[in-house]
Amino acid sequence: ADHKDEGTTGIVDGVEYYKVGEGQCGLLIIPDIWGWNGGRTRAIADELAKNGGLSVWVPKVCEAYQGGTDGDGLPPDFDLGTRKEEIVPHYFQNQWSPEQVLPQVKKVIQAMKDAGVRKYGLIGFCWGGWIGFHLSKEVPGNELVCGISPHPSVHLEGVLGADPSAVANACQCPWALFPCGVPGGEGADPAIYDKDGDLYKNLERKFPGRNLTKRYEAMKHGFVPRGDLKESGVQEAVVECIQDISEFLQRNSLWRGELEMKVSTKKPPGFYAKAAVAFLGGLEAREAAEGREAQAAKAPVESLKISGLGDAINNAVAAATRAEAEGVGVITKIETSYPEMPSGRGCAQIIISMKRKV
């Protein structure tokens, strides 16, 4: 509610969009069914454009129901839990189906190209992930180079009487998936998105070692653009997922800004130290063997920020010193601060800037 848009709105061939940032590397964000101005969608677009040096576009393509949010998708106060039957399944079979939505999305993609975008990634929140998977079937992988879906809803394919896992067989780019909840639990995303799930395994057959799946078990579906930041763990999970998104964009040669690794106390210091070394030193490709997954080659980043709050400060320091000790990076700057948290309390923070050692 406190966010001020940093981009502008436009219209192409009858389809409106929100745009922020410039450059030849782009990002197409297909929002959830609350539309192009729902939740934190534009705040996320602004952050990724600024930090990643990207041209970010958010199309208005979800036909409004009862006025929608800013004329798109569902109204802000629509309770999906109690009013689901008003839109399911018929809206997903008709107005919000890939068949109806993709022609509008493609008009915005053409506007992206006309503005100088040469290749782009895609983020699809929930329903937007379903639309994104279908777009990935039609756009070549040298144009749409990667897809990302926090709390994906590709399982909506079932309302069309089709197999959601089969959609992955036709995708032309790798995907990062961030499902929520414990599989089988109330409101949880199905296990098809996990490492042993049919949809993810189909993606791995096409792009071995280039996909990513990470389940946020403690989070509810939809937490990235609309989870309550005052609830325990939500803000931390949103920050973590945005970092995961940034890293996947970097892995696919789209990220143009400085990458930030935000450490926490959820994992041991060695995990973050190893990650810092991998970012600054790069990784070689590895074929699947003896129970190990395939690993795609990762080019080193030129610069890396490592930040930590409170008890995580020690992990941040350990990661930076390990990277420097292994000869892959050099610490160039150390900043400390005491930012205010959503609770109103302050918290100690450290930000360590590093450059790759050539």
C-alpha positions as CSV (number, residue, x, y, z in Angstrom):
1,A,0.0,0.0,0.0
2,D,3.0,2.3,0.6
3,H,4.7,1.5,-2.7
4,K,4.9,4.2,-5.3
5,D,5.1,3.0,-8.9
6,E,8.4,3.7,-10.6
7,G,7.2,2.7,-14.1
8,T,4.6,3.9,-16.5
9,T,1.5,2.4,-18.1
10,G,0.9,2.1,-21.8
11,I,-1.3,0.4,-24.4
12,V,-0.5,-1.6,-27.5
13,D,-3.2,-2.8,-29.9
14,G,-5.9,-2.5,-27.2
15,V,-3.8,-4.3,-24.5
16,E,-2.6,-2.2,-21.5
17,Y,0.6,-2.9,-19.7
18,Y,2.9,-1.6,-16.9
19,K,6.5,-1.1,-17.9
20,V,9.6,-0.2,-15.9
21,G,13.3,-0.2,-16.8
22,E,15.2,-0.3,-20.1
23,G,17.6,-2.6,-21.9
24,Q,17.9,-5.5,-24.3
25,C,17.3,-8.1,-21.6
26,G,13.6,-8.2,-20.6
27,L,11.3,-9.8,-18.0
28,L,7.6,-10.5,-18.7
29,I,5.6,-10.8,-15.5
30,I,2.2,-12.5,-15.8
31,P,0.4,-11.8,-12.5
32,D,-2.0,-14.0,-10.6
33,I,-5.8,-13.6,-11.0
34,W,-5.8,-10.3,-9.0
35,G,-4.2,-8.7,-12.1
36,W,-1.6,-6.3,-13.2
37,N,-1.8,-4.1,-10.1
38,G,-2.7,-6.6,-7.4
39,G,-0.7,-7.1,-4.2
40,R,3.1,-6.4,-4.6
41,T,3.2,-7.2,-8.3
42,R,4.4,-3.7,-9.3
43,A,6.8,-3.4,-6.4
44,I,8.4,-6.6,-7.4
45,A,8.6,-5.4,-11.0
46,D,10.3,-2.2,-9.9
47,E,12.8,-4.0,-7.7
48,L,13.8,-6.5,-10.4
49,A,14.1,-3.7,-13.0
50,K,16.3,-1.6,-10.8
51,N,18.5,-4.3,-9.3
52,G,18.7,-6.5,-12.4
53,G,19.1,-3.9,-15.2
54,L,16.0,-5.3,-16.9
55,S,13.2,-4.0,-19.0
56,V,10.1,-5.4,-17.1
57,W,6.6,-5.6,-18.5
58,V,3.4,-6.5,-16.7
59,P,0.4,-7.1,-19.1
60,K,-3.2,-6.5,-18.2
61,V,-4.7,-9.7,-19.6
62,C,-7.0,-11.2,-17.0
63,E,-10.6,-10.1,-17.9
64,A,-12.0,-8.2,-14.9
65,Y,-14.6,-9.9,-12.6
66,Q,-16.9,-7.4,-10.8
67,G,-14.5,-4.6,-11.7
68,G,-11.3,-6.4,-10.8
69,T,-8.3,-4.8,-9.3
70,D,-7.5,-1.7,-11.3
71,G,-9.7,-3.1,-14.0
72,D,-8.0,-6.5,-14.1
73,G,-8.8,-10.0,-12.7
74,L,-10.5,-10.2,-9.3
75,P,-11.4,-7.3,-7.0
76,P,-9.0,-6.8,-4.1
77,D,-11.4,-8.1,-1.4
78,F,-12.5,-11.2,-3.3
79,D,-12.2,-14.2,-0.9
80,L,-11.2,-17.2,-3.1
81,G,-11.8,-19.5,-0.2
82,T,-15.5,-18.8,0.2
83,R,-16.4,-17.6,-3.3
84,K,-14.4,-20.1,-5.5
85,E,-17.5,-21.5,-7.2
86,E,-18.2,-18.1,-8.8
87,I,-15.2,-18.4,-11.1
88,V,-14.2,-22.1,-11.0
89,P,-14.1,-23.8,-13.5
90,H,-15.8,-21.7,-16.1
91,Y,-13.6,-18.6,-16.1
92,F,-10.5,-20.8,-16.4
93,Q,-12.1,-22.7,-19.3
94,N,-13.1,-19.5,-21.1
95,Q,-12.0,-15.9,-20.3
96,W,-8.9,-16.8,-18.4
97,S,-7.8,-19.8,-20.5
98,P,-4.5,-19.9,-22.3
99,E,-6.4,-19.9,-25.6
100,Q,-8.0,-16.5,-24.8
101,V,-5.1,-14.9,-23.0
102,L,-2.1,-15.7,-25.1
103,P,-3.0,-13.5,-28.1
104,Q,-3.1,-10.5,-25.7
105,V,0.2,-11.5,-24.1
106,K,1.8,-11.7,-27.5
107,K,0.8,-8.2,-28.3
108,V,2.8,-7.0,-25.3
109,I,5.7,-9.2,-26.3
110,Q,5.8,-7.4,-29.7
111,A,5.9,-4.1,-27.9
112,M,8.8,-5.4,-25.8
113,K,10.7,-6.3,-29.0
114,D,9.8,-2.9,-30.6
115,A,11.3,-1.3,-27.5
116,G,14.6,-3.1,-28.0
117,V,14.3,-6.2,-25.9
118,R,16.2,-9.1,-27.6
119,K,15.6,-11.9,-25.1
120,Y,13.6,-12.2,-22.0
121,G,12.5,-14.3,-19.0
122,L,9.1,-14.8,-17.6
123,I,7.7,-14.8,-14.1
124,G,4.2,-16.3,-13.7
125,F,2.6,-16.0,-10.3
126,C,0.0,-18.8,-9.7
127,W,-2.3,-18.6,-12.7
128,G,0.3,-16.7,-14.6
129,G,2.6,-19.7,-14.4
130,W,0.0,-21.8,-16.2
131,I,-0.2,-19.1,-18.9
132,G,3.6,-19.0,-19.0
133,F,4.0,-22.7,-19.6
134,H,1.7,-22.5,-22.6
135,L,3.6,-19.5,-23.9
136,S,6.8,-21.5,-23.5
137,K,5.4,-24.0,-25.9
138,E,5.0,-21.4,-28.7
139,V,8.1,-19.1,-28.2
140,P,11.6,-20.5,-29.1
141,G,14.1,-20.8,-26.3
142,N,16.5,-18.3,-27.8
143,E,13.8,-15.6,-27.2
144,L,12.0,-16.7,-24.0
145,V,15.1,-18.1,-22.3
146,C,13.7,-19.1,-18.9
147,G,10.5,-19.3,-16.9
148,I,9.9,-18.9,-13.2
149,S,6.8,-19.6,-11.2
150,P,6.3,-19.0,-7.5
151,H,3.4,-21.1,-6.3
152,P,2.7,-22.4,-9.8
153,S,-0.8,-23.3,-10.9
154,V,-0.1,-25.3,-14.0
155,H,-2.4,-27.9,-12.4
156,L,-5.3,-25.7,-13.7
157,E,-4.7,-27.7,-16.9
158,G,-7.0,-30.2,-15.3
159,V,-10.0,-27.9,-15.8
160,L,-9.4,-28.3,-19.5
161,G,-9.4,-32.1,-19.1
162,A,-5.7,-32.3,-19.9
163,D,-2.6,-33.5,-18.0
164,P,-0.6,-30.7,-16.4
165,S,2.6,-32.7,-16.4
166,A,2.4,-33.2,-20.2
167,V,2.5,-29.4,-20.8
168,A,6.2,-29.5,-19.7
169,N,7.1,-31.8,-22.6
170,A,6.4,-29.0,-25.0
171,C,8.2,-26.2,-23.2
172,Q,11.2,-24.7,-25.0
173,C,13.0,-23.3,-22.0
174,P,14.0,-24.4,-18.5
175,W,11.9,-23.4,-15.5
176,A,12.4,-22.6,-11.8
177,L,9.4,-23.6,-9.6
178,F,8.7,-22.5,-6.1
179,P,5.6,-24.5,-4.8
180,C,4.2,-23.9,-1.4
181,G,2.9,-26.0,1.6
182,V,3.4,-29.6,2.5
183,P,2.2,-31.9,-0.4
184,G,-1.2,-33.3,0.5
185,G,-1.9,-30.6,3.0
186,E,-4.8,-28.2,2.8
187,G,-4.1,-25.5,0.1
188,A,-0.7,-26.9,-0.7
189,D,0.7,-27.0,-4.3
190,P,0.7,-30.6,-5.6
191,A,3.8,-32.8,-5.7
192,I,4.1,-32.6,-9.5
193,Y,6.3,-29.6,-9.1
194,D,8.8,-31.3,-6.8
195,K,12.0,-33.2,-7.7
196,D,10.3,-36.5,-8.1
197,G,7.1,-35.0,-9.5
198,D,6.0,-35.9,-13.1
199,L,5.9,-32.3,-14.3
200,Y,9.4,-31.5,-13.0
201,K,10.8,-34.8,-14.3
202,N,9.5,-33.9,-17.7
203,L,11.3,-30.6,-17.6
204,E,14.5,-32.3,-16.6
205,R,14.3,-34.7,-19.5
206,K,14.3,-31.7,-21.8
207,F,16.7,-29.5,-20.0
208,P,18.8,-31.7,-17.7
209,G,20.4,-29.8,-14.8
210,R,19.0,-26.5,-15.9
211,N,15.7,-26.4,-14.0
212,L,15.1,-25.6,-10.3
213,T,12.5,-26.6,-7.8
214,K,12.4,-25.4,-4.2
215,R,9.3,-25.9,-2.0
216,Y,8.4,-23.2,0.6
217,E,6.6,-25.6,3.0
218,A,5.8,-23.0,5.6
219,M,4.2,-20.6,3.2
220,K,0.7,-20.4,1.8
221,H,-0.1,-20.3,-1.9
222,G,0.3,-16.8,-3.2
223,F,2.7,-15.5,-0.6
224,V,5.2,-13.7,-2.9
225,P,2.9,-11.0,-4.3
226,R,0.2,-11.0,-1.5
227,G,1.3,-12.7,1.7
228,D,0.9,-10.7,4.9
229,L,4.4,-9.4,5.7
230,K,3.4,-9.1,9.4
231,E,2.9,-12.8,9.7
232,S,5.7,-14.8,11.0
233,G,8.3,-15.8,8.4
234,V,6.5,-14.2,5.4
235,Q,8.8,-11.3,4.8
236,E,11.9,-13.5,5.1
237,A,10.4,-16.0,2.6
238,V,9.5,-13.2,0.1
239,V,13.0,-11.8,0.3
240,E,14.4,-15.3,-0.1
241,C,12.2,-16.1,-3.1
242,I,13.1,-12.8,-4.9
243,Q,16.8,-13.8,-4.4
244,D,16.1,-17.2,-5.8
245,I,14.4,-15.5,-8.8
246,S,17.4,-13.2,-9.3
247,E,19.9,-16.1,-9.2
248,F,17.9,-18.0,-11.8
249,L,17.8,-15.0,-14.1
250,Q,21.6,-14.6,-13.6
251,R,22.1,-18.3,-14.4
252,N,20.3,-17.7,-17.7
253,S,22.3,-14.7,-18.6
254,L,19.5,-12.1,-18.1
255,W,20.5,-10.4,-14.9
256,R,22.5,-7.3,-15.5
257,G,22.9,-5.9,-12.1
258,E,24.9,-6.8,-9.0
259,L,23.6,-10.0,-7.4
260,E,22.8,-10.0,-3.7
261,M,23.0,-13.1,-1.5
262,K,20.9,-12.5,1.6
263,V,21.9,-15.1,4.2
264,S,19.9,-16.2,7.2
265,T,20.2,-18.7,10.0
266,K,18.1,-21.3,8.3
267,K,21.2,-23.0,6.9
268,P,24.7,-23.6,8.3
269,P,27.5,-21.2,7.5
270,G,29.1,-23.7,5.2
271,F,26.1,-23.6,2.9
272,Y,26.4,-19.9,2.3
273,A,30.2,-20.1,2.1
274,K,29.9,-22.7,-0.7
275,A,27.3,-20.6,-2.5
276,A,29.5,-17.5,-2.4
277,V,32.4,-19.4,-3.8
278,A,30.2,-20.8,-6.6
279,F,28.8,-17.4,-7.5
280,L,32.3,-15.7,-7.8
281,G,34.1,-18.8,-9.1
282,G,31.5,-20.3,-11.3
283,L,30.6,-24.0,-11.7
284,E,31.5,-26.5,-14.4
285,A,28.9,-28.7,-16.1
286,R,28.3,-32.1,-14.6
287,E,26.5,-35.1,-16.0
288,A,24.1,-37.1,-13.8
289,A,25.9,-40.0,-12.2
290,E,25.8,-42.3,-9.2
291,G,22.7,-40.7,-7.7
292,R,23.8,-37.2,-8.4
293,E,21.7,-34.8,-10.4
294,A,23.0,-33.2,-13.6
295,Q,24.4,-29.7,-13.2
296,A,24.5,-27.1,-15.8
297,A,27.6,-24.9,-16.1
298,K,27.3,-21.5,-14.3
299,A,29.4,-18.5,-15.3
300,P,30.9,-16.5,-12.4
301,V,29.4,-13.2,-11.5
302,E,31.5,-10.1,-11.6
303,S,30.3,-8.7,-8.3
304,L,28.3,-10.0,-5.3
305,K,26.7,-8.4,-2.2
306,I,26.4,-10.6,0.8
307,S,24.0,-9.3,3.5
308,G,22.8,-10.6,6.8
309,L,20.5,-9.4,9.6
310,G,20.9,-10.0,13.3
311,D,22.2,-13.5,14.1
312,A,22.8,-14.1,10.4
313,I,25.7,-11.5,10.4
314,N,28.2,-14.2,11.3
315,N,27.1,-16.3,8.4
316,A,27.5,-13.4,6.0
317,V,31.0,-12.7,7.3
318,A,32.0,-16.4,7.1
319,A,30.8,-16.6,3.5
320,A,32.7,-13.6,2.4
321,T,36.0,-14.6,4.1
322,R,35.7,-18.1,2.7
323,A,35.3,-16.8,-0.9
324,E,38.3,-14.5,-0.4
325,A,40.4,-17.3,1.2
326,E,39.7,-19.6,-1.8
327,G,40.9,-16.9,-4.2
328,V,37.7,-16.3,-6.1
329,G,36.8,-12.9,-4.8
330,V,38.0,-9.7,-3.0
331,I,36.1,-7.8,-0.4
332,T,35.8,-4.2,-1.6
333,K,33.4,-2.7,1.0
334,I,31.7,-3.4,4.3
335,E,28.7,-1.5,5.4
336,T,26.7,-1.8,8.7
337,S,23.3,-0.3,9.6
338,Y,20.4,-0.7,11.9
339,P,17.2,-0.8,9.7
340,E,13.7,-0.8,11.1
341,M,11.8,-4.1,10.7
342,P,8.0,-4.4,10.0
343,S,7.6,-5.0,13.7
344,G,8.9,-1.4,14.3
345,R,12.1,-2.6,16.0
346,G,15.5,-2.1,14.6
347,C,17.9,-4.9,13.7
348,A,21.7,-4.9,13.0
349,Q,22.7,-5.5,9.4
350,I,25.9,-6.0,7.5
351,I,26.4,-5.7,3.7
352,I,29.7,-7.0,2.3
353,S,30.5,-6.1,-1.3
354,M,32.8,-8.4,-3.3
355,K,34.4,-8.4,-6.7
356,R,35.4,-11.4,-8.7
357,K,39.2,-12.1,-8.6
358,V,40.5,-12.6,-12.1
